[in-house]
Amino acid sequence: MPGASLSRWTMAYFAAGCVFLLLAEGLLLTGYGYPGAAIEAPPTLAVVHLMTTGWFGLLMSGALLQFVPVLVAKPLKGGGAALPGLAAIVIGEASLVLGFMLMDRGGAFAAPLLSFGALGLSAGYLTIAGIVGITLASAWPLALPAQFVGLGLVALLATLGLGATFALALSGYLPSSWTGFLPTGLPLHAALGLGGWLTVSAVGVSYKLLPMFLLSPDSASRGARRVWLAGAASIAMLLAAVFLSANDGDAGFVTSALTLALVFCLTALGFYAVDLHAIYHARRRPKLELNSLASIAAFAALFVGAGWLGVAAVAGRLATDIAPIVYLLGFGWLTGLGLAKLFKIIPFLTWLECYGPVLGRVPTPRVQDLVSEPRGRRWFLLFHAGVLLATLALALDQGLLFRAGAGLQLGGSIALVAEFLRTRRLLEIVPDKRLPAGAIRPNFFLPSLQPTRSR
């Protein structure tokens, strides 16, 4: 990223997201939420939101704050609002999750906590959408990877609107007629969040980061425009389904819109699979680094989960298969990809922050010297083994087996977070080469007092 400024709060977003990830996995290990409770039960909603608006949302927000300027070759606009946005998201997330937990116990403060949490999350993510949106607007016309991010922002706004509506309805602040929209609206809310904002944005950023890290030519991803068009059509169909459902539209039209959304989604993923193969095949880096190998496991989870979703829809098994499918996509795909990329992004940003100011003046370590790939490989294997075991247990309705898989997954996640902390403390670098004169010791997750720029 020649000449690009480091985002001051990206590492704090990553740290907060990792905390929510470990909390969610810890609750699953104890049997809290699904499958110990119903999918729509408050404990399940608490765990789901720890993952979605907590881990996934903060991870993607932190990544966008750092890499959107790279996508558009323009400085970040309104970056000073990143800290208030982070505070609003963390406070809102804590309030929302606590509200769901109290709702399960009949607590009197559940309703106001849910409403306050929805307000905080909406304010925080609207702040992120504003920062990213203004930055994108400053670089119009947009390159294709940035267009994916813009499309993801549309899905984010719809997701926030639905989430706030549901929170207010559950809190009793909306007319009772809105509660009838919940059974139909909740799956649409999840689809727009996981499949719209998070997956579309991840795909867009991957079109820039994968060639960068693999040393592949940009021309390798020739099908990106088709992926974007199919993804946009899928999101449009989901929005149409939301509009029809909220206005008591004909059930047949809603079903048709959802069917088209799934068809367009699977089409986009088919084109994306072709592009991924081309990017990996055209790489100039002969030996894949661990983050790239671990990403392959995440991509495999994406395509298996999407294919499973299509087969389940055709076979009429969505009601029975949706839980393991969502688990595989949520943990195998989004979490697996997030952890894999953090294994590269954290040392990359740490290297820029620490050694960028002295680059060319004194000998410095390489980026890959900041991590231990042999040790990290074990943790990724443990994590993905846990995801596969837990997914299989959900498909077979085996509660104890699921908790065993969740335990393996949690162990892998804790170990990987510990690796991230070791990277931030430069513990893989021998002491006499750790901090040459002029280098900046990075903090765990707070920005350094001295501003830095990459060279």
N, C-alpha and C positions, 0 to 999 in steps of 0.2 A: 504494500500500500504506500507507494512513494508519496511523501509529502502530506499524508492524511493524518489528521489529529486523532489521538486515542480518545474514545468516549470515556469520560471520567467515571460514569456510574455503571457501565456495562458489567463490571465484575461484581458490583453489589447486587444487580439484578440476578446474575447467575447464582450467587451465594444464597439469596433468599429463595430462589427457585429450588435449589438443591435441598434446603431445609424442608420445604413443603413436600418434595418428593419422598424424603426419608420418613416424614410423618405419615404420609399416606400409606407407604409400604409397611410401616410399623403397625398401623391400624389393621391392615389386611391380614398381617401375620397373627394378630390376636383374635381374628374372627369377627371384627367389627365391620359392618356393611355386608354387601353381597359377597358370597352366597349365604352368609348367615342371616341376612335380612333380605327382604324383597328389593327388586331393582329400583322401585320408586320410593322406598322407605327413606326417612330422614338420615339414618346412618349411612346408607349408600350414597345419598346426595352429598353428605359431608365429605366422604372419601373422594368422590368424583370431582368435587370442586377443589379439593386440595391438589388434585392432579391437573385439572384443566385451567382454572383461573389462577392457580398457584404455580405449579411447576411449569406446565407448558407455556402459559401466558408470559411469565416472567422470563423464561428462557428465550422465547421468540422476541420479546421486547428488547432484552439486552442485546441480542444478536442484531436486530434491526438498527438500534442506535449506533452500533459500531460499523455495520456493513452497508447500510443504505447509502452513506456518502461514497463508499467504494463503487456501488452499483451505478450511481449517477455522476460520479466525478465532480461532486459539489460538496461544500462543507455542510454539516448538520445545521439546520435552522431551529432555533428555539431550544437548543440543548440544555439551557439552564432550567427548563421545566422538568428535566428527567428525575431529579431528586424528589420534588413534590409528587410527581406521578408515582414513583416507587413507594413513597410513604402512603399515598392513598390506596394503592393496590394491596400493600401488606396489611394495613389496618382494615380495609374492606374485606379482605380474604379471611382474616381472623374473626371478624364479626359475623360474616356469613356462615362460616363453618361452625362457630359456636352456636349460632342461631339454629342450625339444623340439629346439632346435638341436643340442645335444650328442647326443641320441638318434640324429639323422640321421648323426652321425659315429661312433657307437658309443662315446661317452664314458662313463667309469666313473661319473661323478657325475650322469648324466642322471636315474636313478631317484630318488635322494634329492632332487634339485632339483625334480622334478615333484611329489613328495609335499609338500615344504616349500611350494612355490608354491600348491598346492591348499589347504593349511592356511591360508596367509596370506590368500588371496583369500576363502576361506570366512569367516575371522574378520572381515575387513574389511567384506564385504558383509552379513554377519549383524549387524554393528554398525550399518550404515546401516538395515537392516530393523528393528532394534530401536528406533532413534531415530524413524524414520518411523512404525512401528507403535504405539509408545507415544503419540506425538503424535496419531495418528488416534483411538486409543482414548479419549483425553481429551476428544474432541469428539463422542462418540457421542450421537445418531444422525448419520451422516455425510451431507453433501451429495453429490450424484451425482458431481461430478468427483473428490472424495476417495475415493468407492467404487471408481473405476477404479484409483486408486493402490493401494488395499487388494487388489484383484484381482491387480494386477501383482506385489505382494509374495508372493502365493501361488505365482505362476509363478517368481519369483526363488528362493524356497526350494527348489522342485523342481529348478530348474536347477543350483543349488549342490550339491544332493545327488547329482545325476547326475554333475556335473563332478568332484566329489571321488571318487566311485566309479570313474570312468574313470581318473583320475590314479593311484589306488592300484592298479588292475588293470594299467595299463601299466607301473607301477614294480615289479610282481611281489609286492606286499604282500597281494594277495587271491588266493584259490584260482583255478586256471587256468580253472575253469568260467565265471568272470565274463567272460573274454575273448570268449566266444561271444555275450555280450550287446552287445558294442561295435558291430557293424555295424547292429543295429536301434536301439540306444540313442542313438548319436551324432546321427542326424537328429532324434530327439525332444528331445534336449538343446538342439539349435540352435533348434528350433521353439518350445520353451518360453522360451528366452532372448530370441530376436529377436522372435517373434510374441507371446509372452506378456508377459514383464516389460517389455521396452523399448517395444514398440508400444502395448500397453494403457496403460501409464503415460503415454506421450507423448500418446495420444488424450485421456486424462483431464485432463492439464495443459492441453492445447490448448483444451478446453471452457471453461477459465477465462481463459487468456492471450489467445486470439484475440479474444473480445469486449472484453477490456480494452484491447488495442492497437488494435483496429479501431473502438472506440467503438460496438459493436453491443449491442443489448439481450439480456439473458440468455434471454429468451423465444424467441429465434431458433432455439435448438438444442432443438427439441421432441422429437427422436427419440433423445436421449441414453440414455434408459432402455432402448430396444430395442437400441441398440449394446452397452450393458453386458450385457444378458441373453444376447445372441448370443455376445459375447466370452467370458462365463463358461461357456457351454455348450461352446465350442470348447476352452477350457483344460481343462474336465472330461473331454472326450473324449481329449485328449492325455495326461492323467494316467492315464486308464483304459488307454490303449495302453501306457504305461510299466509299469503294474502287470502287465498281461497278458504283455508281452514278458519282464519280469524273472522271471516265474514260469512260463515255457514255456507260455503260453496258446496256444489254438488260433489259427493264423495267420489264419483267416477272421475271427475276432472282432477281431484287431488291425487288419486291413485295414478292417473296418467302422467301427471307432472312428476311424481316421485319416480315412476318407472323411467321416464326420460332422463331424469337427473342421474339415476344409476347407470343408464346406458352411456350417457356422455362421460360420466366419471370413469367407467371402465375403459372407454375409448381413449380418454386422456392418459390413463395409466399405461395403456398399451403403447402409445406413442412415446411416453416417458421411458419405458423399459428399453425401447430401441435406442433412444438417445443415451441412456446410461451405459449400455453395452458399447456404443460408439466412443463415448468419452473415456471409458476405462481401456478400450482397445487401442485408442490413439495416444495414450499417455507416453510421455518421454521419461518418466520415472520408472526404471525397470522393476525395482523392488517396492511393493506396496508398503506404506507405513501402517501402523496398527490402526490409526483412525480410519483409514480407507478400508481395511479389512473388516473392521467392526461395522462400518457403514453398509457393507454388502449384506451382513446379517439383518440389518434394519430394513434394507430394501427388499430382501426376501420376505420379511414379515409383512411389509406393505402389499406385495403382490399376492402372497398367499391369502392374507386377510381379505383383500378386495375380491379375489377369485372366489373365496368361500362365501362372501356376501352375495355375489351374483348367483352362485349355485343355490344358496339357501333361499333367495328370493324366487327363483324359478321353481324350486321344489316345495315351496310353501312352508319352509322351516325357519323363517326369520324369528318367530317368537321363541323358539327353543335354542336357536344357535346364536342369537345376537349378542349374548353376554360373552362367550369365548371369542367371538369375532372382534368385538370392541376392545376386549382385553389385549388380544394379539396386536391390534392396530395401535392401541394406546401405549402399551409397554414395549412390544417388540419393535414397532415402527417409530413412533414419535420419541419415546424415551430412549430407545436404542440408538437412534440417529443423534439425538441431543447429547447423550453421553459420549458417543464416538467423536462428535465434532468438538465437544468441550476438551477432549483429550488432545486436540490439536490447537484449538483457538486459545485456550488458557496459556499454554506455553508460548504460543505465537505472540499474544498481547503482552505477556510477562517479559518476554525477550525484548520487545520494542520499548516497553516502559523502562526496563532496567538497563539494557545495553545500547539502546538507540542513541542516547546522548554521547556515547564514547565510541561509536562505530567508526572504524577507520583510523582511530588514534591509538588504541590499545588492543591486544588480542582479546577476543570474546568467545564464549562457547557458542555452539550451534543451537538452533531451536530444539532439535531432537535430543540434545544433551540434557534438556530440562526434565525429561520423563524417562521412566524405566519401562520399555516396551515388553520385555519378558514378564515382568510382574503384572503389568496392565493386561496382558493377554489372558492371564489366569482369571482376572476379575471379570473381563467381558464374557469369557466362557461360562463362568459361574452365573452371571446375570442372565444370559440368554438361555441357559439350561433351566433356570428358575422360571422364566417366562414360558418356555415350552411346556414345562411340567404343570404350571398353574393353568395354562390354556387347555391342556388335555384334561385336567381335573374338572374344569368348568364344563367341558363338553360331555364328560362322563358323570357329572353331578356327584363328585367325590370331594366332600368338604375337607377332610383331613389331608388328602393328597394336595388339595389346593393350598392349604396353609404351609405344607412342606415346600411347595414351589415358591410361595411368597417369601418364605424364609431364605431360600437360596438367592432369590432375587434381591432381597434386602441386604444380604451379606455382600453380594457383588456391588450394589450401589454404594454401600458404606465404604467399601475398599476403594472404589473409584473416586469418591469424594475425598478420601484421605490422600489419594494420589494427586488430586488437584491442589490440595493444601500443601503437599510437599513441593509441588512445582512452584507455588507462590513463594515459598520460603527458600527456593533454590537449593533444596537439600540433595539433589542428584549431582550437583556441581561440587568438585573437591574444594575444600575451604580456601586454599591459597589462590584459586582462580575464580572464586564466587563473586567477589565485588572488586573489580579493578578500579583504580582511581577515577572518580567522576561518575561511576555507575550509581544508579538509584536503587536502594533496597525496596522492593514492592511491599505494600501492605497486603493483608489477607484479602480484603474485599473493598476497602475504602481507597479513594484515589490518593496518590502521592501528593505531598504538599507542593512539590516542584512540578510545574507543567512540563509535559514531554511531547515531542513530535517525532514521528518515525522519519527515518532518513531515506 
